[in-house]
Amino acid sequence: MITIISLRGPTNTGLKGGARNYIQSFAEALKKESENNITILCCKEDNDDLPSNEIINGIEIIRIDKGKFPSYTLYKYFKKNLMHKTKLLIENMVSYPLFTRLFYKKNHITVIHHLTGKEYLNRKNKVEGIIGIVLEKIFIKLFYNKSNIITVSEESKRDIMKVGLKENKITIIYPGIDTKFFNKGKKEKNPTFCYVGRYDGPNGVKKVDDLIEAFKRFDNKNFRLNIAGPTKYEKRLLSQISNDNRITYLGMITEKEKKEILQKSWALISPSSREGFGITYIEANSCETPIIAYNINDLETLTDRNSIVVPQGDIEGLYMSMKSLIESEETTSQLRTNSRKFALKFSKEVFDEKVRKYVNSHV
């Protein structure tokens, strides 16, 4: 039996996060060529009514109440119900470490999507922010130095090495995209742009405020900007767009709705100062939709083949990049064609093969 422990697990509601998508795909890749039972143990989340136990694509999902200390709650359940049957334990590190290496030292793999670093301090609760930094800077090195680590990008690998983990223990496996599902669609006749992802407020890493300001520099009433994704700052967001009926906030969306938005958009705009991989970039590219984004330390998913990259905080650069797509049919056509070709390098089939090869070589 293979057990995966994750703070947050698969969900069928709203916009899915990259970390939970990744680990579900990881489990499904192993299940395709394995007789092992695969279980994802995770915590129930606020405001969802998902069952405590269900099977999704052959993977058993167990959701438990997280209590005051989720790490300890997950540990207690695992020890009582799953430890004696588990041959391989995989920790999906989301938000902060769960320290599974402490209670299971046999076959162990840790998936680290990205480290948060100083961004912890931008959270409302400064005490939690400081604790988060301490967990990353000290305890990851202390408790995960012998664990096999999987991460999703070169940038994330560099960050993990900075906290003291050895390079030879870290392997990059890029997320896999369903390039058959995310495919070419009909573009809107009038210039239409989109942002798909969470909005974490004025002090967050997703600088949606910059995008809104850049888009408002256009005076053409036929242009459109669609913003989709979860946020705790909805009132702030709505107040910024209330005087411009060309901008629409769609809130939480399904995967099907996300695909349709990406297909019809001329570009996905991502004014983000930090990304572990940028899975939405590849989903957009797979729909022949290029990216306009802030530069993020040579992130593999931002190249001159699939995107236009501008310096962080350069609102004028965001505006001029959108303008260039509107005014140059040749540039737009070339980027669309190249984007689809680029996305195929990150197909689900490639991902599945790498996951199985890695697990077979480490267990």
C-alpha positions in Angstrom: 0.0 0.0 0.0 1.2 3.5 -0.8 0.0 6.3 1.5 0.1 10.0 0.6 -0.4 12.5 3.5 -1.4 16.0 2.5 -2.8 18.9 4.4 -5.2 19.5 1.5 -6.4 16.8 -0.8 -8.5 16.4 -4.0 -11.6 18.4 -4.3 -14.5 18.6 -6.8 -15.5 22.1 -5.8 -14.4 25.3 -7.5 -10.9 26.1 -8.7 -8.4 23.5 -7.8 -5.0 24.4 -6.5 -1.8 23.3 -8.2 -0.5 21.3 -5.2 -3.6 19.2 -4.8 -3.9 18.6 -8.6 -0.2 17.5 -8.7 -0.5 14.9 -5.9 -3.8 13.5 -7.3 -2.1 13.1 -10.7 0.9 11.6 -9.0 -1.2 9.0 -7.3 -3.1 8.2 -10.6 0.2 7.8 -12.4 1.3 5.2 -9.9 -2.1 3.4 -10.0 -2.0 2.9 -13.7 0.8 0.3 -13.5 0.6 -0.9 -9.9 -1.4 -3.4 -8.0 -0.8 -1.4 -4.8 -3.7 0.3 -3.1 -3.1 4.0 -3.0 -4.6 6.2 -0.3 -4.5 10.0 0.1 -5.0 11.0 3.7 -5.9 14.7 4.1 -7.8 17.2 6.2 -11.4 18.3 5.7 -11.6 21.9 4.5 -13.9 24.7 5.6 -17.0 25.2 3.6 -16.9 22.0 1.7 -19.3 19.0 2.0 -17.1 16.4 0.5 -17.4 12.8 2.0 -15.0 11.5 4.6 -14.2 8.6 2.3 -14.5 8.2 -1.4 -12.8 6.7 -4.5 -11.6 9.0 -7.2 -10.1 7.4 -10.3 -9.1 4.3 -8.3 -7.5 6.4 -5.5 -8.9 6.1 -2.0 -9.4 9.6 -0.4 -9.7 9.8 3.4 -10.7 13.2 4.8 -10.5 13.8 8.6 -11.2 16.8 10.8 -8.0 18.7 11.1 -8.4 19.8 14.8 -6.1 22.5 16.3 -2.9 20.8 15.2 -3.4 19.2 11.7 0.0 17.5 11.7 -0.7 15.7 14.9 -4.2 14.8 13.8 -3.0 13.3 10.6 -0.2 11.4 12.4 -2.6 9.8 14.9 -5.0 8.6 12.2 -2.1 7.2 10.1 -0.5 5.4 13.0 -3.7 3.8 14.1 -5.2 2.9 10.7 -2.6 2.9 7.9 1.0 2.6 9.1 1.0 -1.2 9.4 -0.1 -1.6 5.8 2.0 1.2 4.3 5.1 0.2 2.1 5.8 3.8 0.9 4.8 7.1 2.5 4.7 10.3 0.4 4.3 13.7 2.1 2.7 16.4 -0.1 4.1 19.5 1.6 1.5 22.3 1.3 1.9 25.6 3.2 4.1 24.0 5.8 5.9 20.7 6.7 3.9 17.9 8.3 7.1 16.2 9.6 6.0 12.7 8.4 9.7 11.8 8.3 9.7 11.7 12.1 7.2 8.8 12.4 7.9 6.9 9.2 11.6 6.4 8.3 11.5 3.5 5.9 10.5 4.2 2.3 9.7 7.9 2.3 9.3 10.6 -0.4 8.6 14.3 0.2 7.0 16.5 -2.5 7.9 20.2 -2.0 6.1 22.5 -4.5 7.8 25.7 -3.4 9.0 27.4 -0.3 7.2 30.5 0.9 10.2 32.3 2.5 9.7 36.0 3.5 6.2 36.0 1.9 5.0 34.4 5.2 5.4 37.9 6.7 2.8 39.3 4.4 0.0 37.3 6.0 -2.3 39.0 8.5 -1.1 37.0 11.4 2.5 37.9 11.9 3.1 35.3 14.6 2.1 32.5 12.1 4.4 34.2 9.5 7.4 34.1 11.8 6.6 30.4 12.7 6.4 29.6 9.0 9.9 31.1 8.3 11.4 29.2 11.3 9.8 25.9 10.0 11.4 26.4 6.6 14.8 27.8 7.6 15.6 25.4 10.4 13.2 22.4 10.6 13.1 21.4 7.0 16.9 20.9 7.0 16.8 19.2 10.4 14.0 16.7 9.7 14.1 16.2 5.9 17.8 16.0 5.2 17.6 12.2 4.5 14.3 12.2 2.6 14.0 11.8 -1.1 12.7 15.1 -2.4 10.6 15.8 -5.5 9.9 19.4 -6.6 8.4 21.0 -9.6 10.9 23.5 -11.0 14.5 24.7 -11.0 13.5 27.7 -9.0 12.0 25.6 -6.3 15.0 23.3 -6.3 17.3 26.3 -5.7 15.1 27.5 -2.8 15.2 24.0 -1.2 18.9 23.9 -1.5 19.2 27.3 0.2 17.7 25.9 3.4 20.3 23.2 3.5 19.0 20.1 1.6 21.5 18.3 -0.6 21.2 18.6 -4.4 21.6 14.9 -5.0 18.5 14.2 -2.9 16.3 16.5 -5.0 14.6 15.6 -8.3 12.5 17.8 -10.5 9.3 16.3 -12.0 7.3 19.0 -13.8 3.5 18.9 -13.4 1.7 17.1 -16.2 -1.1 18.9 -18.2 -4.0 17.2 -19.9 -3.2 18.5 -23.3 -6.2 16.7 -24.8 -8.6 18.5 -22.5 -6.8 21.9 -22.7 -6.9 22.3 -26.5 -7.4 25.0 -29.1 -10.7 26.9 -29.1 -12.2 29.9 -30.8 -10.7 33.2 -29.8 -13.0 36.2 -29.0 -13.2 38.6 -32.0 -12.4 41.6 -29.8 -9.2 41.7 -27.7 -9.9 39.7 -24.5 -7.5 38.9 -21.7 -7.7 36.9 -18.5 -6.2 36.2 -15.1 -6.8 32.8 -13.6 -5.6 32.2 -10.1 -6.0 33.4 -6.5 -5.9 37.0 -5.5 -4.1 37.5 -2.2 -4.6 41.2 -1.7 -2.3 44.2 -2.0 0.6 42.6 -0.1 0.4 39.2 -1.8 2.5 37.8 -4.6 -0.3 37.9 -7.1 -0.3 41.5 -8.3 -3.7 41.6 -9.8 -4.0 45.3 -8.9 -1.2 46.0 -11.4 -3.1 44.1 -14.1 -6.3 46.1 -13.5 -4.3 49.4 -13.6 -2.6 48.4 -16.8 -5.8 47.3 -18.5 -7.6 50.5 -17.6 -5.1 52.4 -19.7 -7.0 51.2 -22.8 -9.9 53.4 -23.7 -11.6 51.0 -26.2 -14.9 49.9 -24.8 -14.9 46.6 -26.7 -11.8 45.2 -24.9 -12.4 42.7 -22.1 -10.6 41.4 -19.0 -11.9 38.4 -17.1 -10.6 37.6 -13.6 -11.2 34.2 -12.1 -10.2 32.5 -8.9 -10.6 32.5 -5.1 -9.9 35.5 -2.9 -10.4 36.7 0.7 -10.3 40.3 -0.7 -13.4 40.2 -2.9 -14.7 43.6 -1.7 -11.4 45.3 -2.5 -11.3 43.6 -5.9 -14.9 44.6 -6.8 -14.3 48.2 -5.7 -11.4 48.4 -8.1 -13.4 47.3 -11.1 -16.8 48.8 -10.2 -16.4 51.7 -12.5 -15.3 49.7 -15.5 -17.9 47.3 -17.0 -15.2 45.8 -19.3 -13.7 44.0 -16.4 -15.5 41.0 -14.9 -14.7 39.0 -11.7 -16.0 35.5 -12.2 -15.1 34.1 -8.7 -14.5 30.4 -8.3 -14.7 28.4 -11.6 -14.7 24.8 -12.7 -12.0 23.2 -14.8 -14.4 23.3 -17.8 -15.0 27.0 -17.3 -11.3 27.6 -16.9 -10.6 25.8 -20.2 -13.3 27.9 -22.0 -11.8 31.2 -20.6 -8.3 30.2 -21.6 -9.4 29.2 -25.1 -11.2 32.5 -25.9 -8.5 34.8 -24.4 -5.8 36.5 -26.4 -3.4 36.1 -23.5 -3.3 35.0 -19.9 -1.9 37.8 -17.8 0.1 36.8 -14.7 1.5 39.7 -12.7 2.9 37.3 -10.1 6.1 37.9 -8.2 6.6 34.3 -7.3 5.7 30.9 -8.9 6.9 27.4 -8.2 6.0 26.3 -11.7 3.1 28.1 -13.2 0.8 25.3 -14.1 -1.9 27.6 -15.5 0.7 29.0 -17.9 1.0 25.6 -19.6 -2.8 25.0 -19.5 -3.2 28.3 -21.3 -0.4 27.5 -23.8 -2.1 24.2 -24.5 -5.1 26.2 -25.6 -2.9 28.3 -27.9 -3.0 31.2 -25.5 0.3 33.0 -24.8 1.4 34.4 -21.4 2.2 38.0 -20.4 3.9 37.8 -17.1 6.3 39.4 -14.6 9.8 37.9 -14.8 10.4 35.2 -12.2 14.1 34.1 -12.0 14.3 32.3 -15.3 11.2 30.2 -14.6 11.1 27.3 -17.1 7.5 28.0 -18.0 8.2 31.5 -19.2 10.3 31.6 -22.5 10.3 33.8 -25.6 8.5 30.9 -27.4 5.3 31.0 -25.2 5.3 34.4 -23.4 6.1 38.1 -23.2 8.0 38.8 -20.0 8.3 42.2 -18.3 10.1 43.3 -15.2 8.3 42.9 -11.9 6.2 46.0 -11.0 6.3 47.3 -14.6 2.7 48.2 -15.1 3.5 50.1 -18.3 5.2 46.9 -19.6 2.0 44.9 -19.0 0.0 47.5 -20.9 2.5 47.6 -23.8 2.6 43.8 -24.0 -1.1 43.6 -24.3 -1.0 46.4 -26.9 1.6 44.5 -29.0 -0.7 41.5 -29.3 -3.6 43.7 -30.3 -1.6 45.6 -33.0 0.6 42.8 -34.4 -1.2 39.9 -36.0 2.1 38.3 -36.9 3.4 38.3 -33.3 0.1 37.0 -32.0 -0.1 34.2 -34.5 3.5 33.0 -33.9 3.1 33.0 -30.1 -0.1 31.0 -30.3 1.4 28.3 -32.5 4.6 28.1 -30.4 2.6 28.0 -27.2 0.8 24.8 -28.1 4.1 23.1 -29.1 5.7 24.3 -25.9 2.9 22.8 -23.8 3.2 19.4 -25.3 6.6 19.0 -23.4 4.6 19.0 -20.2 1.9 16.5 -21.2 0.3 14.1 -18.7 1.9 11.2 -20.5 5.4 12.5 -20.0 4.6 13.2 -16.3 3.2 9.7 -15.7 6.3 8.0 -17.1 8.6 10.2 -15.0 6.7 9.5 -11.8 6.7 5.7 -12.2 10.3 5.6 -13.1 11.3 7.7 -10.1 9.2 5.7 -7.6 10.5 2.3 -9.0 14.1 3.5 -8.7 13.7 4.8 -5.1 11.7 2.0 -3.5 
